[in-house]
Amino acid sequence: MDQPIDRRRTEQLPGVLAIDAGNSKTDVALVGADGTVHGSARGGGFQPQLDGAEEAVAGLAPLVEAAAAEAGLRPGGGVIATRVSACLANADLPVEEQRLQAALAARPWGLSSAVANDTFGLLRAGTDGPRGVAVVCGAGINCVGLLPDGRTARFPALGRLTGDWGGGGGLAAESMWHAARAEDGRGPDTALAPAIAAHFGLESATAVAEAVHLGRLERLRLHELSRLLFEVAKTGDAIALGLIDRQAAEIAGLALVAMRRLDLLDQPTPVVLGGGVLAARQPLLIDNVTARLAASAPLAEPRVVVAPPVLGAALLGLDHLAAARLGGGPAAEGRVRAAYAMHSRAA
């Protein structure tokens, strides 16, 4: 979703207010039209599906003000950027994008604004332009594909309701499921059970489940188990290895379906991989994903992005400024990439 820029008010403003709002954290940055980062701020997760679009966007205000203050602008002073470029988690359906766009446009932060699903930000961070496929595997999992003519490949990404599996939250839930069943005899033994118990300092994985249920242990801490899963897998545990193999299959499967929809299977195509689970660069996962891609799409170019996702939002904003001849361009892109220490290379 988009709205036009009023050219009369652009000269004294930073070029882009970049917002990347994910399930677990939100980053905001004020970036000049030349790519200089003037201010930034970080906060908690963004969940409009629970809070509503207006309340979720209102929750961004303290971060926007903090970034503005760091940039030397007066907090609460109205318009602070030419372009607001927001890449938002849970902007999965057109109606959700419309609601979030309306809520964002109602804020006085920019002369124009645009909302995109955060996976488009990942794609832009890992490519030089609007062509390729991106898979994000963070708290959840999603995939998009994009061609220069504007054609896209997307998925509803509503979790298990729409066939999704995995991400950090999904891997944690599966780890708990297998651990509990191993302890009570319903499932095969797995080293996940004692590892989970030890991680939280409790006598069993079942005790961990009870602590979460009774509120003695924050549910969000279960996301720590995705990292623990890889540690257990390194010992050769069959259950842990199986979960990682399934996650690799899901990641590669999403990318291949997107490539097929856009007729990219037989063309050199960037496949950008990002989000916390993939950015950790665990060989058991990355090598599995790249092998699957090589088998079905030999010309695919997998690359892992570890830079902060707000980089993608900033680049999309600079692209818009460049198209409107208000800034941006290769030098600005190089400057903002350097500021975020971009480390995206072939996996």
GIZIWO-V985286 format. One line per field, one symbol per residue. phi: phi as a letter, one per 40 degrees, with the letter a starting at -180 (. if undefined). A space follows every 50 residues. Layout:
phi: ???
This chain:
phi: .aacccccbcccbdcbccbbbbcbabbbabbcccgcccaaabaccbbccb cgccccccccdccccccccccgccdgcgcbacbbbbbbcgccbdcccccc cccccccccbcaaabacccccddccbbcacaibbbbbbcbaaabbabdcg cbbbbcfbgcdbgcahgdccccccccdcccccccgcbccaccccccdcdc gbcaccccdcccdcgcbcdcccccccccdccccccgcccccccccccccc cccdcccccccbfbcbbdacbcbagdccccfcddcccccccccccbadcc bcabbbcddcdcccccccdcccccfbhggdccccccccccfcbbadc
